[in-house]
Amino acid sequence: MAQIPRSLLSQDAKDYVRRAVASGQFPGESRVSISRLVEELDISPTPIREGLVQLVAEGFLQQLPNRGFHVLPLSLREVSELYPIGAALEDLGLRNTPLPCPGRLAELRCLNGRLRKERNRDPEAVILHNQAWHRLLLEECDNRQLMQMIAQLRARTFRYEYVCYTFDRAEFKGQIGMHENILAALEASDREGAHNALRQHWQENLELVISAAKSLFPPADHH
């Protein structure tokens, strides 16, 4: 039997733990036991550790000296800091992306239509589809460092959107409408209108997450 590449095993472990953290199965500040994951996933410790290290980089976990991996607690402060950065990064990405051709616009509308139909499904699937829409929007941006930064930030916002979208799915409908506003501006070659719609989209996302978050996790701390 062919051996499964270690990189794929690391990804499996990462996906499993990320889903468990986002769904609350591993609550904030709880310890993530590698030995427990070895038993549950039937994967050796090394790829599991590699997957957990990736989740540290994405803001799901923290690695404490001599204490292993622990789930980072959710916080309103992190939300209020992440979303304005996301808006600025994607706005810059759009400024470095040529106007989409009719075929690309059709792809974006098709994906948005799929989101509209699937918004009442599993939160993880809907959020990943939404992230795919944004990647497609900026796919022709030639600044690779910028796109990497956007991907890292999207990974950080994933658990907040998962928790809050599970809390109130009806609110996601408005986000689909914001995609349509962005597309309408791009179709009219109105670059500034598209940038304004994109920034408004991030602002509405921020307000949506904060609204749900206030009853779900601790208030922002102040240092």
PEKAGI-V759255 format. One record per residue. RES is the residue in one letter. D_FIRST is the distance of its C-alpha to the first C-alpha in Angstrom with 1 decimal. Layout:
# PEKAGI-V759255
res & d_first
RES & D_FIRST
RES & D_FIRST
This chain:
# PEKAGI-V759255
res & d_first
M & 0.0
A & 3.8
Q & 6.4
I & 9.2
P & 12.4
R & 15.0
S & 17.6
L & 15.9
L & 15.7
S & 19.4
Q & 20.4
D & 19.0
A & 21.0
K & 24.0
D & 24.1
Y & 24.1
V & 26.8
R & 28.8
R & 28.9
A & 30.0
V & 32.7
A & 34.0
S & 34.2
G & 36.0
Q & 33.4
F & 33.6
P & 37.4
G & 39.2
E & 39.5
S & 37.0
R & 34.5
V & 30.8
S & 29.1
I & 25.9
S & 25.3
R & 25.8
L & 23.3
V & 20.7
E & 21.4
E & 21.7
L & 18.7
D & 16.3
I & 16.0
S & 17.2
P & 20.9
T & 20.7
P & 19.2
I & 21.5
R & 24.4
E & 23.8
G & 23.9
L & 27.0
V & 28.7
Q & 28.3
L & 30.0
V & 32.8
A & 33.4
E & 33.5
G & 36.1
F & 34.2
L & 34.1
Q & 36.1
Q & 35.0
L & 37.8
P & 38.5
N & 37.4
R & 36.8
G & 33.4
F & 32.7
H & 35.2
V & 35.7
L & 38.5
P & 41.2
L & 42.3
S & 45.7
L & 48.2
R & 49.0
E & 45.5
V & 45.8
S & 49.2
E & 48.0
L & 44.7
Y & 46.0
P & 48.9
I & 46.6
G & 44.2
A & 47.2
A & 48.4
L & 45.0
E & 44.3
D & 48.0
L & 47.6
G & 44.4
L & 46.3
R & 49.2
N & 46.8
T & 45.3
P & 47.2
L & 48.5
P & 45.8
C & 46.2
P & 46.7
G & 43.1
R & 41.8
L & 44.5
A & 43.2
E & 39.6
L & 41.0
R & 43.1
C & 40.3
L & 38.1
N & 41.1
G & 41.7
R & 38.2
L & 39.0
R & 42.2
K & 40.5
E & 37.8
R & 39.9
N & 39.9
R & 36.2
D & 33.9
P & 35.4
E & 32.2
A & 31.6
V & 35.2
I & 35.4
L & 32.4
H & 34.0
N & 37.2
Q & 35.7
A & 34.1
W & 37.7
H & 39.1
R & 36.4
L & 37.3
L & 41.0
L & 40.6
E & 37.8
E & 40.3
C & 41.5
D & 41.1
N & 41.4
R & 37.9
Q & 39.0
L & 40.8
M & 37.9
Q & 35.7
M & 38.5
I & 38.7
A & 35.0
Q & 35.3
L & 38.4
R & 36.8
A & 34.1
R & 36.9
T & 38.8
F & 35.8
R & 36.3
Y & 40.0
E & 39.7
Y & 37.1
V & 39.6
C & 42.6
Y & 41.3
T & 40.2
F & 43.7
D & 45.5
R & 43.5
A & 46.7
E & 47.5
F & 44.6
K & 46.5
G & 48.9
Q & 46.1
I & 45.1
G & 48.8
M & 48.8
H & 46.1
E & 48.5
N & 51.3
I & 49.3
L & 48.4
A & 52.0
A & 53.3
L & 50.8
E & 51.6
A & 55.3
S & 54.5
D & 55.9
R & 53.9
E & 55.9
G & 55.6
A & 51.8
H & 51.9
N & 54.2
A & 52.0
L & 48.9
R & 50.8
Q & 52.2
H & 48.7
W & 47.5
Q & 50.8
E & 50.3
N & 46.8
L & 48.2
E & 51.0
L & 48.6
V & 46.3
I & 49.3
S & 50.9
A & 48.0
A & 47.2
K & 50.7
S & 50.1
L & 46.5
F & 46.4
P & 48.9
P & 51.5
A & 51.4
D & 52.3
H & 54.9
H & 54.9
